């Protein structure tokens, strides 16, 4: 079973292996619906978030952090005015996604701690993708953020389902001849990319993001062969892979100091994104200045 060819609906239960993907809360659906309107009401959207004091406080805490420029924002309405609804909505998704996947009552303490560290790393990747997209002047840096946040959403779900999953994912990052998801397929007949694909679909992410999430570990084939991958998918995939590498995800998720996957595709990705080695080194330095990368969350 592979992520790039998700199975038909009648086989979804088999591929999910007893994993329940949490549905998005109503506020996510309401925000998405309003943002899809020809003339979205920003005040109405700000009111939706403000009605939940805990959510509003969490959003403001993140938006007032150094990553977003250490603003002194005291209300969601002001946050929307200064930073835009897309940025605020991304933070809402971040908070709800991590909470919704950590609500099982019987989660062991060590698994819960690992999941908390995982979501720290996922947020790091999302920020890195946003930064790369912004520096590349990509049409939607907010979309790149959501890609970074959701692309590994299947990992905490697999952690809850399989106690040995951290060992398996670590093993998968050591293989030089196979894709990372091949090791998971061998153990579980499913993998985190395909679970993440269904999670993204459940949360009604754009189909473009769902497709990139599904194939995000088939990058060697995509970037080294003359395949027929849609250019928009390939460009976003390149941003994602750079975001992963900048945050040291091979270490934080795979407990491996070598990013084997990036080593195979670095030259092709930089070329496709139109970046020189100097451009890339500037991005590495900028990421470090922003506090992105260098942490060890998962192990």
C-alpha positions in Angstrom: 0.0 0.0 0.0 1.5 3.3 -1.0 0.6 6.9 -0.2 0.8 8.0 -3.8 -2.0 5.6 -4.8 -4.5 5.9 -2.0 -7.0 3.1 -2.0 -10.6 3.4 -2.8 -13.2 4.2 -0.1 -14.2 0.6 0.4 -10.6 -0.2 1.5 -10.2 2.8 3.8 -10.9 0.9 6.9 -8.2 -1.6 6.0 -5.6 1.0 5.3 -6.4 2.9 8.5 -5.7 -0.2 10.5 -8.2 0.7 13.3 -7.1 4.3 13.4 -9.8 6.9 13.9 -9.0 10.3 12.3 -10.6 13.1 14.4 -13.0 15.3 12.6 -12.3 19.1 12.7 -14.4 21.1 15.2 -17.3 23.1 14.0 -15.3 26.4 14.2 -12.8 25.1 11.6 -15.6 24.3 9.2 -17.2 27.7 9.9 -14.0 29.6 9.3 -13.3 27.7 6.1 -16.8 28.4 4.9 -16.5 32.1 5.6 -13.1 32.3 4.0 -14.4 30.7 0.9 -17.0 33.5 0.4 -16.4 36.1 -2.3 -16.3 38.8 0.4 -15.5 37.2 3.7 -16.5 39.0 6.9 -13.3 39.4 8.9 -15.1 40.8 11.9 -17.5 37.8 12.0 -14.5 35.4 11.8 -12.7 37.3 14.6 -15.8 37.0 16.7 -16.0 33.2 16.1 -12.5 32.8 17.6 -13.0 35.4 20.4 -16.1 33.5 21.7 -13.7 30.7 23.0 -11.4 32.5 25.5 -9.0 29.6 25.7 -8.6 29.4 22.0 -8.3 33.2 21.6 -5.6 33.3 24.4 -3.7 30.5 22.7 -3.8 32.3 19.3 -2.6 35.6 20.8 0.2 33.9 22.7 1.5 32.5 19.4 1.0 35.6 17.4 2.9 37.7 20.0 5.9 35.3 19.9 9.2 36.3 18.3 8.4 34.3 15.1 5.6 36.7 14.3 7.6 39.8 15.2 6.7 40.1 19.0 3.6 42.3 18.4 1.7 43.5 21.4 -1.7 42.3 20.1 -4.5 42.2 22.7 -7.4 41.1 20.6 -8.2 38.7 17.7 -9.8 41.6 15.8 -6.5 43.5 15.9 -4.6 40.4 15.0 -6.7 40.0 11.9 -6.1 43.6 10.9 -2.3 43.4 11.4 -1.5 39.9 10.2 -4.5 38.8 8.1 -7.1 36.1 8.5 -5.1 33.4 6.8 -2.3 33.7 9.4 -4.8 33.7 12.3 -6.7 30.7 10.8 -3.4 28.8 10.5 -2.8 29.2 14.2 -6.3 28.1 15.0 -5.7 24.9 12.9 -2.4 24.4 14.7 -4.0 24.5 18.1 -7.0 22.4 17.3 -5.1 19.8 15.3 -2.6 19.0 18.0 -5.4 18.9 20.7 -7.7 16.7 18.7 -5.0 14.1 18.2 -4.0 14.0 21.8 -7.3 13.4 23.6 -7.3 9.6 24.1 -7.7 8.9 27.8 -5.5 5.8 27.8 -2.4 7.4 26.1 0.7 6.3 28.1 2.7 9.1 29.6 5.8 8.5 27.5 3.7 8.4 24.3 1.9 11.6 25.3 5.2 13.4 25.9 6.5 12.2 22.6 3.4 13.4 20.8 3.8 16.8 22.5 7.3 17.0 21.2 6.2 15.9 17.8 3.7 18.8 17.5 6.5 21.2 18.5 8.5 19.8 15.5 5.4 20.0 13.2 4.9 23.6 14.0 8.6 24.2 13.4 8.3 22.6 9.9 5.2 24.7 9.2 7.0 27.9 10.1 10.0 26.8 8.0 7.8 26.1 5.0 6.1 29.5 5.4 9.5 31.2 5.6 10.8 29.4 2.4 7.6 30.1 0.5 7.7 33.8 1.5 11.3 34.2 0.5 10.6 32.5 -2.8 7.6 34.8 -3.3 5.3 31.8 -3.7 1.7 32.7 -4.3 0.5 31.4 -0.9 2.9 31.1 2.0 -0.1 30.3 4.2 -0.8 27.2 2.1 2.8 26.1 2.6 2.4 26.6 6.3 -0.6 24.2 6.3 1.3 21.7 4.3 4.1 21.7 6.8 1.7 21.3 9.7 -0.4 18.5 8.2 2.1 16.5 6.2 3.0 14.2 9.1 -0.3 14.3 10.9 -0.5 10.5 10.6 2.5 10.0 12.9 0.8 10.8 16.3 -2.2 8.6 15.2 0.2 5.7 14.4 2.0 6.3 17.7 -1.3 5.8 19.6 -2.1 2.7 17.6 1.3 0.9 17.6 3.6 1.1 20.7 6.7 0.3 18.7 6.1 3.0 16.1 8.9 5.3 17.3 11.3 2.5 16.8 10.0 1.8 13.3 10.1 5.4 12.1 13.6 5.7 13.4 14.6 2.6 11.5 12.9 3.9 8.3 15.2 7.0 8.3 18.3 4.8 8.3 17.6 3.1 4.9 19.5 4.4 2.0 18.0 2.2 -0.7 14.3 2.5 0.2 11.7 5.2 0.8 10.9 6.1 4.4 7.4 4.8 4.0 8.5 1.4 2.7 9.7 0.4 6.2 6.3 1.3 7.7 4.5 -0.6 5.0 6.5 -3.7 5.8 5.6 -3.5 9.5 2.0 -2.3 9.3 0.7 -2.5 5.7 0.2 1.3 6.0 2.3 4.4 6.6 2.2 7.9 8.0 1.9 9.6 4.5 -1.3 7.8 3.6 -2.8 8.4 7.1 -1.8 12.0 6.8 -3.5 12.2 3.4 -6.8 11.0 4.9 -6.4 13.4 7.9 -5.9 16.3 5.5 -9.0 15.2 3.5 -11.0 14.9 6.7 -10.0 18.5 7.6 -11.0 19.6 4.1 -7.6 20.9 3.0 -7.3 21.9 -0.6 -6.9 18.9 -2.9 -3.5 20.2 -4.0 -2.1 19.9 -0.5 -3.7 16.4 0.0 -1.9 15.2 -3.2 1.5 16.6 -2.0 1.0 15.0 1.4 0.2 11.7 -0.1 3.5 11.5 -2.1 5.9 13.4 0.2 8.2 10.5 0.6 8.3 9.6 -3.1 10.5 12.6 -3.8 13.5 10.7 -5.2 11.4 9.5 -8.1 9.7 12.9 -8.5 12.9 15.0 -8.5 15.3 12.7 -10.2 13.1 11.4 -13.0 11.3 13.2 -15.8 7.9 12.3 -14.5 4.5 13.8 -15.0 4.0 15.3 -11.6 1.9 18.5 -11.7 4.3 21.6 -11.5 2.3 23.1 -8.6 2.6 19.9 -6.6 6.3 19.6 -7.4 7.0 23.1 -6.3 5.2 22.8 -3.0 6.9 19.4 -2.5 10.2 21.1 -2.9 9.3 23.8 -0.3 8.2 21.0 2.1 11.4 19.1 1.7 13.5 22.2 2.3 11.4 23.0 5.3 11.9 19.5 6.7 15.7 19.8 6.2 16.0 23.2 7.7 14.3 22.0 10.9 16.4 18.9 11.1 13.4 16.6 10.8 15.6 13.5 10.1 17.0 14.0 13.5 13.9 15.0 15.4 11.7 12.3 13.9 14.1 9.7 12.7 16.9 10.1 15.3 19.4 10.2 12.4 22.0 12.9 12.1 22.1 12.4 8.3 19.1 13.5 6.2 19.5 10.8 3.7 16.4 11.7 1.7 17.6 15.3 1.3 21.1 14.2 0.3 19.5 12.4 -2.7 17.4 15.3 -3.9 19.1 18.5 -2.7 20.6 19.5 -6.0 17.4 18.7 -7.9 15.2 20.6 -5.4 17.4 23.7 -5.4 17.4 23.7 -9.2 13.7 23.3 -9.5 13.0 26.1 -7.0 15.5 28.3 -8.8 17.9 28.6 -5.8 21.7 28.8 -5.9 23.8 27.3 -3.2 24.4 30.8 -1.8 20.6 31.4 -1.7 20.2 28.2 0.2 22.9 29.0 2.7 21.1 32.4 3.3 17.9 30.5 4.0 19.7 28.3 6.5 21.2 31.3 8.3 17.8 33.1 8.3 16.1 30.0 9.7 18.6 29.8 12.5 18.1 33.4 13.3 14.3 32.7 13.6 15.0 29.8 16.0 14.0 27.2 13.4 16.0 23.9 13.6 18.4 22.6 16.1 15.9 21.2 18.6 15.4 17.5 19.4 11.7 16.8 20.0 10.8 13.3 19.2 13.5 11.1 20.7 
